[in-house]
């Protein structure tokens, strides 16, 4: 089972007001925290929707500004063209990164309940997502999850999604207070 890791990073971060992926958390950009959390789960890692130094990247598909589904679609097609079986996704603004066991393939798509960008998506879903994006204008992850038949799984981890600099600063202060550097 060959896995591609894909960081979904094509958003505009309008609520954040700056480049969220580059925002520092404990001296490291958020994008790097996410990359570090994905690397042990995948055979290769890419960024979807934007360039990032030191990482391969793909443009959202079929075009930019489609939200997370444009990044997922790009990752599925990249995976299909490069011999991968599954795509493990994560948003560029959530830590820690969900851990999906690497010792077995998932029969169907799965995602972390409440965190739709953490998922494992079989490459065979690429044509279905193409049709979904072509045939209607509902670009929500929830709608795609229903159409794809993805199954929610639970995680004991507590995930932190940063939509504002204040949320990031509060989390960083908590980590500092716990002695995490």
C-alpha positions as CSV (number, residue, x, y, z in Angstrom):
1,X,0.0,0.0,0.0
2,X,1.6,3.2,-1.2
3,X,0.4,6.5,0.5
4,X,0.7,10.1,-0.6
5,X,0.5,12.7,2.1
6,X,-1.2,15.9,1.0
7,X,-1.3,19.2,3.0
8,X,-4.4,21.2,1.9
9,X,-3.1,24.8,1.9
10,X,-4.9,26.7,-0.9
11,X,-7.2,28.8,1.2
12,X,-7.0,32.6,1.5
13,X,-7.0,32.7,5.4
14,X,-9.3,35.7,5.4
15,X,-10.2,35.3,9.1
16,X,-6.5,34.9,10.0
17,X,-5.5,38.0,8.1
18,X,-2.1,36.7,7.1
19,X,-0.4,33.6,5.6
20,X,-1.6,31.1,8.1
21,X,0.7,28.3,6.9
22,X,3.7,30.6,7.6
23,X,2.5,31.7,11.0
24,X,5.0,30.6,13.7
25,X,4.2,28.2,16.4
26,X,7.0,27.5,18.8
27,X,9.5,28.9,16.3
28,X,8.3,26.8,13.4
29,X,5.7,27.6,10.6
30,X,2.4,25.8,11.0
31,X,3.0,24.2,7.6
32,X,6.2,22.5,9.0
33,X,4.4,21.2,12.1
34,X,1.8,19.6,9.8
35,X,4.5,18.2,7.5
36,X,6.3,16.7,10.4
37,X,3.1,15.0,11.6
38,X,2.4,13.5,8.2
39,X,5.8,12.3,7.1
40,X,5.9,9.0,9.1
41,X,2.5,8.0,7.7
42,X,3.3,8.4,4.0
43,X,5.7,7.5,1.3
44,X,5.8,11.0,-0.2
45,X,4.5,14.4,0.9
46,X,3.1,17.2,-1.3
47,X,1.4,20.6,-0.7
48,X,-1.9,21.4,-2.5
49,X,-2.9,24.8,-3.6
50,X,0.4,26.7,-3.1
51,X,4.1,26.4,-3.3
52,X,6.1,25.8,-0.1
53,X,10.0,25.8,0.1
54,X,11.5,22.3,0.1
55,X,8.2,20.5,-0.8
56,X,6.7,19.4,-4.0
57,X,3.3,21.1,-4.7
58,X,0.3,20.9,-7.0
59,X,-2.2,23.4,-8.0
60,X,-5.8,22.9,-6.9
61,X,-7.9,21.0,-9.5
62,X,-9.8,21.8,-11.6
63,X,-9.0,25.4,-10.6
64,X,-8.0,27.6,-7.6
65,X,-10.4,28.9,-5.0
66,X,-12.5,25.8,-4.8
67,X,-11.7,25.2,-1.1
68,X,-10.4,22.0,0.3
69,X,-12.0,19.9,-2.5
70,X,-9.8,21.5,-5.1
71,X,-6.8,20.4,-3.1
72,X,-8.1,16.9,-2.5
73,X,-8.9,16.5,-6.2
74,X,-5.4,17.6,-7.1
75,X,-3.9,15.2,-4.6
76,X,-6.0,12.3,-5.8
77,X,-5.0,12.9,-9.4
78,X,-1.3,13.3,-8.5
79,X,-1.5,10.0,-6.6
80,X,-3.2,8.2,-9.5
81,X,-0.6,9.4,-12.0
82,X,2.3,8.5,-9.7
83,X,1.3,5.0,-8.5
84,X,-0.1,5.7,-5.0
85,X,-3.1,3.8,-3.6
86,X,-4.3,6.3,-1.0
87,X,-4.0,10.0,-0.1
88,X,-3.7,11.0,3.6
89,X,-4.8,14.6,4.0
90,X,-4.4,17.3,6.6
91,X,-5.1,21.0,6.6
92,X,-2.2,23.4,7.0
93,X,-3.7,24.9,10.2
94,X,-4.5,22.1,12.5
95,X,-2.2,20.4,15.1
96,X,-1.5,17.8,16.1
97,X,-1.8,15.8,12.9
98,X,-4.2,12.8,13.0
99,X,-2.4,9.5,12.9
100,X,-3.8,6.8,10.6
101,X,-2.4,3.3,11.0
102,X,0.0,2.4,8.2
103,X,-0.2,-1.4,8.6
104,X,-3.5,-1.8,6.7
105,X,-5.4,-0.2,3.9
106,X,-8.8,1.3,4.4
107,X,-11.5,-0.3,2.2
108,X,-13.4,3.0,2.0
109,X,-12.5,6.6,2.7
110,X,-12.3,7.6,6.3
111,X,-12.0,10.9,8.1
112,X,-11.6,12.1,11.7
113,X,-15.1,12.9,13.1
114,X,-15.3,16.7,13.4
115,X,-12.1,17.3,11.4
116,X,-13.0,16.7,7.8
117,X,-9.5,17.5,6.3
118,X,-7.9,14.7,8.2
119,X,-8.7,11.7,6.0
120,X,-7.5,8.7,4.0
121,X,-8.9,8.7,0.5
122,X,-8.6,5.8,-1.9
123,X,-7.2,7.0,-5.3
124,X,-10.2,5.3,-7.0
125,X,-12.3,8.2,-5.8
126,X,-10.6,10.6,-8.3
127,X,-13.2,10.2,-11.1
128,X,-16.1,10.5,-8.6
129,X,-14.7,13.8,-7.3
130,X,-14.2,15.1,-10.8
131,X,-17.9,14.4,-11.6
132,X,-18.9,15.9,-8.2
133,X,-17.0,19.2,-8.9
134,X,-18.2,19.3,-12.5
135,X,-21.9,18.6,-11.9
136,X,-22.9,20.8,-9.0
137,X,-21.7,23.8,-7.0
138,X,-21.7,22.5,-3.5
139,X,-18.1,22.5,-2.5
140,X,-18.5,21.6,1.1
141,X,-16.5,18.7,2.6
142,X,-19.6,17.5,4.3
143,X,-21.4,17.1,1.0
144,X,-18.4,15.3,-0.5
145,X,-18.2,13.0,2.5
146,X,-21.8,11.9,2.0
147,X,-21.3,11.4,-1.8
148,X,-18.1,9.5,-1.4
149,X,-19.4,7.2,1.4
150,X,-16.5,8.2,3.7
151,X,-16.8,6.9,7.2
152,X,-16.1,8.9,10.3
153,X,-13.6,7.5,12.8
154,X,-12.9,8.8,16.2
155,X,-9.6,10.0,17.7
156,X,-8.5,10.5,21.3
157,X,-6.4,13.4,20.2
158,X,-7.6,17.0,20.8
159,X,-7.0,19.0,17.6
160,X,-6.5,22.7,17.4
161,X,-7.6,24.6,14.3
162,X,-6.2,28.2,14.1
163,X,-8.5,30.6,12.4
164,X,-7.2,33.8,14.0
165,X,-3.8,34.9,15.3
166,X,-5.3,35.1,18.8
167,X,-6.2,31.4,18.7
168,X,-2.6,30.6,17.7
169,X,-1.1,32.8,20.3
170,X,-3.3,31.3,23.0
171,X,-2.3,27.8,22.0
172,X,1.4,28.7,21.9
173,X,1.2,30.2,25.4
174,X,-0.4,27.0,26.7
175,X,2.4,24.9,25.1
176,X,5.0,27.2,26.5
177,X,3.4,26.9,30.0
178,X,3.6,23.1,29.6
179,X,7.3,23.4,28.8
180,X,7.0,22.4,25.1
181,X,9.5,24.2,23.0
